[in-house]
Amino acid sequence: MATRGRPRAFDRDEALRRAMEVFWEHGYEATSMSHLTAAMGISSPSLYAAFGSKEELFREAVAYYNDTLGATAAAELRERPTAREAISAVLRHHAVVFCDPDNPRGCMIVLAATTSGDDTRSVHEYLAQWRMALETDFRERIERGIAEGDVPAGADAAAIAAFYNTVNHGMAIQARDGADVKKLSSIAEGAIAAWDGLVGQVA
């Protein structure tokens, strides 16, 4: 008598990638469990067994987004020789990837949960922390620039970081609304051109 084969294990990273795309495209609240199971190719019991809940899956999907699509920006901030070059590289990179036809437009971290009700407040707050993380990374890179001498002493690192994080958010929203690479690149270059004036402001 033939024995039944073991069920094929699903690829967790591939399942996370597909969940990421659904949350990114539709937002947390509008994404249903049926959307997720269909995209991930698994049953509801398998999803709950692997990830616990919709919110836990979302949190893992955001972390996956940051570890994969967010890795280039992190590398630019770490490896470029000056703070100006580092932040410029991030904005120029995002001008392109926010319009990548192979992914939903914009940025998942910026767009996937911008509003909340009582039952989704923890999701909104979780994503807000991620949105602020880039601002923190910008500030720390500017502070490094001050220490290394490529940013004037006394420059308001927090204010400069907040400005560039806000530009980044705006670029993501523009991309979701249909802006092309040319338009986003123009926005990025305008923000980069403001660098000298911004670093000349004393905290």
LINHUBEL-V783702 format. One record per residue. RES is the residue in three letters. D_LAST is the distance of its C-alpha to the last C-alpha in Angstrom with 2 decimals. Layout:
res-><RES/RES>
d_last-><D_LAST/D_LAST>
This chain:
res-><MET/ALA/THR/ARG/GLY/ARG/PRO/ARG/ALA/PHE/ASP/ARG/ASP/GLU/ALA/LEU/ARG/ARG/ALA/MET/GLU/VAL/PHE/TRP/GLU/HIS/GLY/TYR/GLU/ALA/THR/SER/MET/SER/HIS/LEU/THR/ALA/ALA/MET/GLY/ILE/SER/SER/PRO/SER/LEU/TYR/ALA/ALA/PHE/GLY/SER/LYS/GLU/GLU/LEU/PHE/ARG/GLU/ALA/VAL/ALA/TYR/TYR/ASN/ASP/THR/LEU/GLY/ALA/THR/ALA/ALA/ALA/GLU/LEU/ARG/GLU/ARG/PRO/THR/ALA/ARG/GLU/ALA/ILE/SER/ALA/VAL/LEU/ARG/HIS/HIS/ALA/VAL/VAL/PHE/CYS/ASP/PRO/ASP/ASN/PRO/ARG/GLY/CYS/MET/ILE/VAL/LEU/ALA/ALA/THR/THR/SER/GLY/ASP/ASP/THR/ARG/SER/VAL/HIS/GLU/TYR/LEU/ALA/GLN/TRP/ARG/MET/ALA/LEU/GLU/THR/ASP/PHE/ARG/GLU/ARG/ILE/GLU/ARG/GLY/ILE/ALA/GLU/GLY/ASP/VAL/PRO/ALA/GLY/ALA/ASP/ALA/ALA/ALA/ILE/ALA/ALA/PHE/TYR/ASN/THR/VAL/ASN/HIS/GLY/MET/ALA/ILE/GLN/ALA/ARG/ASP/GLY/ALA/ASP/VAL/LYS/LYS/LEU/SER/SER/ILE/ALA/GLU/GLY/ALA/ILE/ALA/ALA/TRP/ASP/GLY/LEU/VAL/GLY/GLN/VAL/ALA>
d_last-><79.17/75.83/72.79/69.71/66.80/63.46/60.93/58.49/55.06/52.27/49.41/46.43/43.82/45.70/45.96/42.21/41.60/43.89/42.40/38.91/40.19/41.81/38.77/36.59/39.07/39.98/37.20/37.81/39.69/41.94/42.96/46.25/47.93/50.59/48.00/46.77/50.20/51.47/48.59/48.65/52.45/52.91/54.42/52.64/54.05/52.79/49.30/49.16/50.67/48.14/44.92/45.69/44.47/42.85/39.46/39.78/40.82/37.80/35.45/37.28/37.20/33.40/33.13/35.71/33.76/30.64/32.80/34.65/33.02/29.50/30.32/29.70/26.05/25.54/27.37/25.37/22.06/23.85/25.93/24.28/23.31/19.81/17.04/17.72/21.41/21.08/19.30/21.54/24.53/23.80/23.61/26.69/28.53/27.93/29.12/32.41/32.85/31.98/35.12/37.29/40.79/41.66/39.16/38.14/35.58/31.86/30.26/31.99/28.89/27.43/30.81/33.22/32.27/29.95/31.99/33.99/36.77/37.56/39.43/36.71/33.61/33.32/33.43/30.66/28.45/29.35/28.39/25.13/24.20/25.11/23.09/19.94/20.98/20.21/16.64/16.43/18.17/15.80/12.74/14.96/16.08/12.74/12.11/15.64/14.98/12.42/15.19/17.86/16.42/16.52/12.77/11.03/9.57/5.89/5.69/4.15/7.68/8.51/8.13/9.94/12.40/13.15/13.95/16.27/17.83/18.66/20.22/22.18/23.48/24.53/26.35/28.25/29.37/30.38/32.40/34.15/35.01/36.65/34.19/35.39/33.76/33.66/31.66/29.18/28.83/28.12/25.31/23.89/24.21/22.52/19.44/19.57/19.94/16.59/14.86/14.49/12.94/10.38/9.42/9.43/6.52/3.81/0.00>
